[in-house]
């Protein structure tokens, strides 16, 4: 069978099964697998994992629901789903990652339809988890199903790793990756993750960079319990006053981080890097709709496309999130809070180490608190830290995805970074040395984590086609399996990629 005939048969098969795919996505969305509420929804997450495991078994794949390594009898956690479709040990192996848990949702939150009932409106499928991440996760199974029913051999070996705790920190998955890097993951040559989104609504993209994260809690305590402002106002040094003043020293109204030393490790933008931004298709005015500022100020921090995108992806940011312990209800309450906690986080970029960032933040708070001459107690905690991630758009894994997009959409993808963090990407690469690809198939306005989350039917259908073509492009990559021997000559360009030796170019034979 020629490549053209294979493609035409595969595309026709996918097109004929649109209703079937929507119905199966509806079955998955109907399972409220909310990982942040394990006391209520652990059975639902387990049900969702079994749903996918049964699908894999129906397709003839090897399947295991592995006990979560971080679970305990006192706090059981959802299992990990390990799938395997071996074809030929000499062929390349791709591991596809996805998650089957979702964020909480209730119609009273402002949904236009029941969040756990997949509802079709105007070519869109509304439902919690439709785009994040049940639709993309099921798409891999639909791709395998198509090959099986069409009698087309898979061009690569496929391993599937699905979890049920991504929306709550991926508990257990990092332990699994550490323990299984030379077992289940030992023969993996490429990773592919479809858990992010296009930068726009119509043009596909490939994501090669993510920011890291440092999340902080700043506590100020002034007394042992809450006090009456009429009796004690003016008599005690109020914790809220100190907290507000400290929080105001972190970032200014223009978004500039005011903490000394934070920018020391941020590299300047090179002309080559700026050229990647020049070619990106991005509508600043349309983005105002996504940012929800049109009816308020109609202003963004930057009017220029490149400056705006770099502010979102390329440079660190600091955001203030809230104050715990303060009165936040409606009406009036004349209380002096005894103890308040300010929440803020920083999004980090390559070369910024969360450990060093914690040090400079602590030093900054200490200096600023000393200026207040306050008798109150102050404490800083970094609740979570994750390194940023940066890959190369020139890697063969990315080239395969770009070729697949060209086949389906008749266009080259934009190469983008993202401001968010997907720590699992770094974990895969650091544990195995193999390249991880972020291949988004959802649109920028899918509203993941928010009300009225949706998945465009067009994105669903084209997403299945892109993932299928991506597998065949991977199958064309010559040379030995990177997981066993990476004796690929290094070009000058490859050597200049940050971390090139850890991204699939170095030969294990030398180790």
C-alpha positions as CSV (number, residue, x, y, z in Angstrom):
1,X,0.0,0.0,0.0
2,X,1.4,3.4,-1.0
3,X,1.7,6.2,1.5
4,X,-0.9,8.2,-0.3
5,X,-3.4,5.3,-0.3
6,X,-2.7,4.7,3.4
7,X,-3.4,8.3,4.2
8,X,-6.6,8.5,2.2
9,X,-8.0,5.3,3.8
10,X,-7.1,6.5,7.3
11,X,-8.6,9.9,6.8
12,X,-11.8,8.4,5.3
13,X,-12.1,6.0,8.2
14,X,-11.8,8.9,10.7
15,X,-14.3,11.0,8.9
16,X,-16.9,8.2,8.9
17,X,-16.6,7.8,12.7
18,X,-17.2,11.3,13.9
19,X,-20.5,10.4,15.6
20,X,-18.8,7.4,17.3
21,X,-16.0,9.5,18.6
22,X,-18.4,12.1,20.0
23,X,-20.5,9.5,21.7
24,X,-17.4,7.9,23.3
25,X,-16.1,11.2,24.5
26,X,-19.5,11.8,26.0
27,X,-19.2,8.5,27.9
28,X,-15.8,9.7,29.3
29,X,-17.0,13.2,30.2
30,X,-20.0,11.7,32.1
31,X,-17.5,10.2,34.6
32,X,-16.7,13.0,37.1
33,X,-13.1,12.1,37.7
34,X,-12.2,15.1,39.9
35,X,-8.8,14.5,41.5
36,X,-8.9,17.4,43.9
37,X,-11.8,15.7,45.7
38,X,-10.5,12.2,46.3
39,X,-12.8,11.7,49.3
40,X,-15.8,12.0,46.9
41,X,-14.5,11.1,43.5
42,X,-11.8,8.4,43.9
43,X,-14.2,5.7,42.7
44,X,-15.0,7.9,39.7
45,X,-11.3,8.3,38.8
46,X,-10.9,4.5,39.2
47,X,-13.9,4.0,36.9
48,X,-12.4,6.3,34.3
49,X,-9.0,4.5,34.4
50,X,-10.8,1.2,33.9
51,X,-12.8,2.6,31.0
52,X,-9.6,3.5,29.2
53,X,-7.9,0.1,30.2
54,X,-10.9,-1.8,28.8
55,X,-10.5,0.2,25.6
56,X,-6.9,-0.7,25.3
57,X,-7.6,-4.4,25.9
58,X,-10.4,-4.4,23.2
59,X,-7.8,-3.1,20.8
60,X,-5.5,-6.0,21.6
61,X,-3.0,-4.0,23.6
62,X,-1.1,-5.1,26.7
63,X,-2.5,-3.2,29.7
64,X,-1.9,-2.8,33.4
65,X,-3.5,-0.7,36.1
66,X,-0.4,-0.2,38.3
67,X,-0.9,0.7,42.0
68,X,0.1,4.3,42.6
69,X,3.5,4.2,44.3
70,X,2.7,7.2,46.5
71,X,-0.6,5.8,47.8
72,X,-1.1,4.4,51.3
73,X,-3.9,2.4,53.0
74,X,-4.8,5.6,54.8
75,X,-4.8,7.6,51.6
76,X,-5.3,5.5,48.5
77,X,-4.6,7.1,45.2
78,X,-5.8,6.3,41.6
79,X,-3.7,3.7,39.7
80,X,-1.5,4.5,36.8
81,X,-2.5,3.1,33.4
82,X,0.2,1.4,31.4
83,X,-0.6,0.4,27.9
84,X,1.7,-1.2,25.3
85,X,1.3,-1.9,21.6
86,X,4.5,-3.6,20.5
87,X,5.1,-4.1,16.8
88,X,8.8,-4.8,16.4
89,X,11.6,-4.2,18.9
90,X,13.8,-2.9,16.1
91,X,11.3,-0.1,15.4
92,X,11.2,3.2,17.2
93,X,9.0,3.5,20.3
94,X,6.9,6.5,21.3
95,X,5.4,6.9,24.7
96,X,2.2,9.0,24.7
97,X,1.2,10.6,28.0
98,X,-2.3,11.9,29.0
99,X,-4.4,12.3,32.1
100,X,-8.0,11.2,32.7
101,X,-8.8,13.3,35.8
102,X,-10.5,16.7,35.6
103,X,-11.0,19.9,37.5
104,X,-14.2,20.4,39.7
105,X,-17.2,21.8,37.9
106,X,-20.8,22.6,38.7
107,X,-23.5,24.2,36.7
108,X,-23.9,26.8,39.4
109,X,-20.4,28.0,38.6
110,X,-21.7,29.6,35.5
111,X,-21.9,26.8,33.0
112,X,-24.5,27.1,30.2
113,X,-25.1,23.3,30.4
114,X,-24.4,20.5,32.8
115,X,-20.6,20.1,32.9
116,X,-20.6,16.3,33.0
117,X,-23.0,16.0,30.1
118,X,-21.2,16.5,26.8
119,X,-23.4,19.0,25.0
120,X,-23.0,19.9,21.3
121,X,-23.6,23.5,20.2
122,X,-22.4,25.2,17.0
123,X,-19.7,22.7,16.2
124,X,-18.4,22.7,19.8
125,X,-18.5,19.9,22.4
126,X,-19.0,21.4,25.9
127,X,-18.1,19.4,29.0
128,X,-15.6,19.2,31.7
129,X,-12.5,17.3,30.5
130,X,-13.6,17.4,26.8
131,X,-10.3,19.2,25.8
132,X,-8.4,18.7,29.1
133,X,-7.5,16.0,28.6
134,X,-10.0,13.2,27.8
135,X,-10.5,14.2,24.2
136,X,-6.7,14.1,23.3
137,X,-6.2,11.0,25.5
138,X,-9.0,9.1,23.7
139,X,-7.6,10.3,20.3
140,X,-4.6,8.0,20.7
141,X,-6.8,5.0,21.2
142,X,-8.9,6.0,18.1
143,X,-5.7,6.2,16.1
144,X,-4.7,2.7,17.1
145,X,-8.2,1.4,16.5
146,X,-8.2,2.8,13.0
147,X,-5.0,1.1,12.2
148,X,-6.3,-2.2,13.6
149,X,-9.6,-2.1,11.7
150,X,-7.9,-1.0,8.4
151,X,-5.3,-3.7,8.7
152,X,-2.5,-1.1,8.6
153,X,0.5,-2.0,10.8
154,X,1.5,0.6,13.3
155,X,4.7,2.2,12.1
156,X,6.2,2.4,15.6
157,X,5.8,0.7,18.9
158,X,3.4,2.7,21.2
159,X,3.4,2.9,24.9
160,X,0.7,4.6,26.8
161,X,1.0,6.2,30.2
162,X,-2.2,7.8,31.6
163,X,-2.7,9.1,35.1
164,X,-5.6,10.2,37.3
165,X,-3.9,12.9,39.4
166,X,-2.5,15.5,37.0
167,X,-4.9,18.2,38.2
168,X,-3.7,17.6,41.7
169,X,0.1,17.5,41.3
170,X,0.5,14.1,39.5
171,X,1.1,12.4,42.8
172,X,2.8,9.1,42.3
173,X,3.8,9.7,38.6
174,X,7.2,11.2,39.3
175,X,8.0,8.3,41.6
176,X,7.0,5.9,38.8
177,X,9.1,7.7,36.3
178,X,12.1,7.6,38.6
179,X,11.6,3.9,39.3
180,X,10.7,2.8,35.8
181,X,13.1,5.0,33.7
182,X,15.0,1.8,32.7
183,X,12.1,-0.6,32.7
184,X,8.7,0.5,31.2
185,X,10.3,3.6,29.8
186,X,13.7,2.0,29.1
187,X,13.1,1.5,25.3
188,X,11.2,4.7,24.7
189,X,12.8,6.9,22.0
190,X,10.3,9.8,21.9
191,X,7.6,11.2,24.2
192,X,4.5,13.0,23.0
193,X,2.2,15.0,25.2
194,X,-1.1,16.6,24.0
195,X,-2.1,18.6,27.1
196,X,-1.8,22.2,25.9
197,X,-3.3,24.4,23.3
198,X,-2.8,26.3,20.1
199,X,-1.9,29.9,20.4
200,X,-4.9,30.8,18.2
201,X,-8.2,29.4,17.0
202,X,-7.2,28.2,13.5
203,X,-3.5,27.5,13.1
204,X,-1.7,24.6,14.7
205,X,1.5,25.0,16.6
206,X,4.2,23.0,18.3
207,X,5.4,24.0,21.8
208,X,9.1,23.8,22.6
209,X,9.3,25.7,25.9
210,X,7.5,26.0,29.2
211,X,8.1,28.3,32.1
212,X,8.8,26.9,35.6
213,X,7.1,27.8,38.8
214,X,7.9,29.0,42.3
215,X,4.8,29.3,44.5
216,X,5.1,31.1,47.8
217,X,3.2,31.7,51.0
218,X,4.0,34.7,53.0
219,X,2.7,34.6,56.6
220,X,2.4,37.6,59.0
221,X,1.1,37.1,62.5
222,X,0.4,39.9,64.9
223,X,-1.6,38.3,67.8
224,X,-3.0,35.0,69.0
225,X,-6.5,35.5,67.8
226,X,-8.7,37.9,65.8
227,X,-9.5,41.2,67.5
228,X,-12.3,43.8,67.5
229,X,-11.1,46.9,65.6
230,X,-13.1,49.2,67.8
231,X,-11.4,47.9,71.0
232,X,-7.9,47.1,69.6
233,X,-7.5,49.3,66.5
234,X,-4.6,51.6,67.1
235,X,-3.3,49.5,70.0
236,X,-1.7,46.7,68.1
237,X,0.4,46.4,65.0
238,X,-1.9,44.8,62.5
239,X,-0.7,41.8,60.5
240,X,-2.8,42.7,57.4
241,X,-1.1,46.1,57.2
242,X,2.4,44.6,57.2
243,X,1.4,41.9,54.7
244,X,-0.1,44.4,52.2
245,X,3.1,46.5,52.4
246,X,5.3,43.5,51.9
247,X,3.3,42.2,48.9
248,X,3.5,45.6,47.3
249,X,7.3,45.4,47.3
250,X,7.3,42.3,45.0
251,X,6.0,43.6,41.7
252,X,4.9,47.0,40.4
253,X,1.7,47.9,38.5
254,X,3.5,47.5,35.1
255,X,4.4,43.9,35.9
256,X,8.1,44.6,36.7
257,X,9.5,42.2,39.3
258,X,11.1,44.3,42.1
259,X,13.0,41.5,43.8
260,X,16.8,42.1,43.5
261,X,18.6,39.2,41.8
262,X,15.6,37.6,40.1
263,X,16.6,38.7,36.6
264,X,20.3,37.8,37.0
265,X,20.1,34.4,35.2
266,X,17.7,35.5,32.4
267,X,19.5,35.4,29.0
268,X,19.0,38.2,26.4
269,X,16.9,37.5,23.4
270,X,19.0,36.5,20.3
271,X,18.1,37.6,16.8
272,X,17.5,34.0,15.8
273,X,15.0,33.6,18.7
274,X,13.3,36.8,17.8
275,X,12.8,35.6,14.3
276,X,10.7,32.7,15.6
277,X,8.3,35.3,17.1
278,X,8.2,37.3,13.9
279,X,6.6,34.5,12.0
280,X,4.0,33.5,14.6
281,X,0.4,34.1,13.6
282,X,-1.2,36.0,16.5
283,X,-3.9,38.6,16.7
284,X,-3.4,41.0,19.6
285,X,-6.9,42.4,19.4
286,X,-8.5,39.0,19.4
287,X,-6.4,38.1,22.4
288,X,-8.1,40.8,24.3
289,X,-11.2,38.7,24.2
290,X,-9.3,35.8,25.7
291,X,-7.9,38.0,28.4
292,X,-11.4,39.4,29.2
293,X,-10.3,43.0,29.2
294,X,-12.5,44.3,26.3
295,X,-15.3,45.7,28.4
296,X,-13.0,46.9,31.2
297,X,-10.0,48.8,29.9
298,X,-9.4,47.2,26.5
299,X,-5.7,47.4,27.4
300,X,-2.9,44.8,27.7
301,X,0.5,45.3,29.1
302,X,2.0,45.4,25.6
303,X,0.5,46.4,22.2
304,X,3.2,44.8,20.1
305,X,2.8,41.1,19.3
306,X,6.4,40.1,20.0
307,X,6.6,42.0,23.3
308,X,3.3,40.5,24.4
309,X,4.2,36.9,23.5
310,X,7.6,37.3,25.2
311,X,6.0,38.7,28.3
312,X,3.8,35.6,28.4
313,X,6.5,33.0,27.6
314,X,10.0,34.3,27.5
315,X,10.4,36.3,30.6
316,X,9.7,35.6,34.3
317,X,6.5,37.0,35.9
318,X,5.2,37.5,39.4
319,X,1.5,37.3,40.2
320,X,-0.3,38.0,43.5
321,X,-3.0,35.4,44.1
322,X,-4.8,36.1,47.3
323,X,-4.8,36.5,51.1
324,X,-5.8,33.6,53.4
325,X,-7.2,34.5,56.8
326,X,-8.6,37.9,55.8
327,X,-12.4,38.6,55.7
328,X,-13.6,38.1,52.1
329,X,-17.3,37.6,52.4
330,X,-20.0,40.1,51.5
331,X,-21.1,42.8,53.9
332,X,-19.0,44.3,56.7
333,X,-16.9,42.7,59.4
334,X,-14.9,44.9,61.7
335,X,-12.2,42.4,62.6
336,X,-8.4,42.6,62.9
337,X,-7.1,39.3,61.6
338,X,-4.6,37.7,63.9
339,X,-2.8,35.9,61.1
340,X,-2.8,36.3,57.3
341,X,-1.1,34.5,54.5
342,X,-0.3,36.1,51.2
343,X,-0.1,33.8,48.2
344,X,2.1,34.7,45.2
345,X,4.0,32.8,42.5
346,X,6.6,33.4,39.9
347,X,6.8,31.8,36.5
348,X,10.4,31.0,35.8
349,X,12.4,30.7,32.5
350,X,15.5,28.6,31.5
351,X,18.5,29.0,33.8
352,X,16.4,30.2,36.7
353,X,16.7,27.7,39.5
354,X,13.7,27.5,41.9
355,X,16.2,26.9,44.8
356,X,18.1,30.1,44.1
357,X,14.8,32.0,43.5
358,X,13.6,30.9,46.9
359,X,16.8,32.3,48.4
360,X,16.5,35.7,46.7
361,X,12.8,35.9,47.7
362,X,13.6,35.2,51.3
363,X,16.4,37.7,51.3
364,X,14.0,40.3,49.8
365,X,11.2,39.8,52.3
366,X,13.7,39.9,55.2
367,X,15.1,43.3,54.0
368,X,11.7,44.8,53.4
369,X,10.3,43.5,56.7
370,X,13.2,45.1,58.6
371,X,12.3,48.4,57.1
372,X,8.8,48.2,58.6
373,X,10.3,48.1,62.2
374,X,7.4,45.7,63.1
375,X,7.2,43.5,66.2
376,X,5.1,41.0,64.2
377,X,6.1,37.5,63.1
378,X,6.9,36.9,59.5
379,X,7.5,33.6,57.7
380,X,8.1,32.7,54.0
381,X,7.5,29.2,52.5
382,X,8.0,28.0,49.0
383,X,5.1,25.5,48.6
384,X,6.1,24.3,45.1
385,X,9.0,24.7,42.7
386,X,9.4,23.4,39.2
387,X,12.1,24.1,36.6
388,X,11.3,25.5,33.2
389,X,11.7,23.4,30.1
390,X,13.2,24.2,26.7
391,X,13.6,21.9,23.7
392,X,14.7,22.4,20.1
393,X,12.2,22.8,17.2
394,X,14.8,21.2,15.0
395,X,14.7,17.8,16.8
396,X,13.5,14.9,14.7
397,X,10.6,14.4,17.0
398,X,9.4,18.0,16.2
399,X,10.1,17.5,12.5
400,X,7.9,14.5,12.5
401,X,5.0,16.4,14.1
402,X,5.5,19.4,11.7
403,X,5.3,17.1,8.7
404,X,2.1,15.6,10.1
405,X,0.6,19.0,10.5
406,X,1.6,19.9,7.0
407,X,-0.1,16.8,5.7
408,X,-3.4,17.5,7.5
409,X,-3.6,21.3,7.5
410,X,-1.5,22.1,4.4
411,X,0.5,24.6,6.5
412,X,3.6,24.7,8.6
413,X,3.0,25.1,12.4
414,X,3.9,28.0,14.5
415,X,6.7,27.2,17.0
416,X,5.6,28.5,20.4
417,X,6.4,28.6,24.1
418,X,3.9,28.7,26.8
419,X,3.7,30.6,30.1
420,X,2.4,27.6,32.1
421,X,4.2,24.7,33.6
422,X,3.9,21.0,32.7
423,X,6.5,19.5,35.1
424,X,6.1,16.0,33.6
425,X,7.8,17.1,30.4
426,X,11.1,17.8,32.3
427,X,10.7,14.6,34.3
428,X,10.5,12.4,31.2
429,X,13.6,14.0,29.7
430,X,15.7,14.1,32.8
431,X,14.9,10.4,33.6
432,X,15.4,9.0,30.2
433,X,17.5,11.5,28.1
434,X,14.9,11.2,25.4
435,X,13.1,14.1,23.7
436,X,9.6,15.2,24.7
437,X,7.3,16.9,22.3
438,X,4.3,19.0,23.1
439,X,1.8,18.5,20.3
440,X,-1.4,20.5,21.1
441,X,-4.6,19.8,19.2
442,X,-7.1,22.0,21.1
443,X,-7.7,25.7,20.4
444,X,-6.8,28.7,22.5
445,X,-10.4,29.4,23.5
446,X,-11.2,25.9,24.8
447,X,-11.5,27.3,28.4
448,X,-9.8,24.4,30.1
449,X,-10.2,24.7,33.9
450,X,-12.9,27.3,33.4
451,X,-16.7,27.4,32.9
452,X,-18.0,26.1,29.6
453,X,-14.9,24.1,28.7
454,X,-15.2,22.8,25.1
455,X,-13.6,20.9,22.3
456,X,-14.2,21.9,18.7
457,X,-15.4,19.0,16.6
458,X,-13.0,20.1,13.9
459,X,-10.1,20.0,16.4
460,X,-11.2,16.5,17.5
461,X,-11.3,15.1,14.0
462,X,-8.2,16.8,12.7
463,X,-6.4,16.0,15.9
464,X,-6.9,12.2,15.3
465,X,-5.6,12.7,11.8
466,X,-2.5,14.6,13.0
467,X,-1.6,12.0,15.7
468,X,-1.9,9.2,13.1
469,X,0.3,11.0,10.6
470,X,2.8,11.8,13.3
471,X,3.2,8.1,14.1
472,X,4.0,7.5,10.4
473,X,6.5,10.3,10.3
474,X,8.2,8.9,13.3
475,X,8.4,5.6,11.5
476,X,10.4,7.3,8.7
477,X,13.2,8.5,11.1
478,X,16.4,6.6,10.2
479,X,19.3,5.4,12.3
480,X,19.4,3.3,15.4
481,X,16.9,3.5,18.3
482,X,17.9,6.6,20.3
483,X,17.0,4.8,23.6
484,X,19.7,2.2,22.9
485,X,22.3,4.0,20.8
486,X,22.3,7.6,19.9
487,X,25.3,7.7,17.6
488,X,23.9,10.6,15.6
489,X,26.6,13.1,14.3
490,X,26.2,16.4,16.0
491,X,25.9,19.5,13.8
492,X,27.0,22.9,15.0
493,X,23.3,23.9,15.3
494,X,22.5,20.9,17.4
495,X,25.4,21.6,19.7
496,X,24.1,25.1,20.3
497,X,20.7,23.8,21.6
498,X,20.6,24.2,25.4
499,X,21.0,20.8,27.0
500,X,21.5,19.1,23.6
501,X,23.2,16.1,25.0
502,X,20.2,15.4,27.3
503,X,17.7,15.8,24.5
504,X,18.4,12.8,22.4
505,X,21.7,13.4,20.7
506,X,24.3,11.8,23.0
507,X,25.3,8.2,22.6
508,X,24.7,5.8,25.5
509,X,27.6,3.7,24.2
510,X,30.0,6.4,25.5
511,X,28.5,6.2,29.0
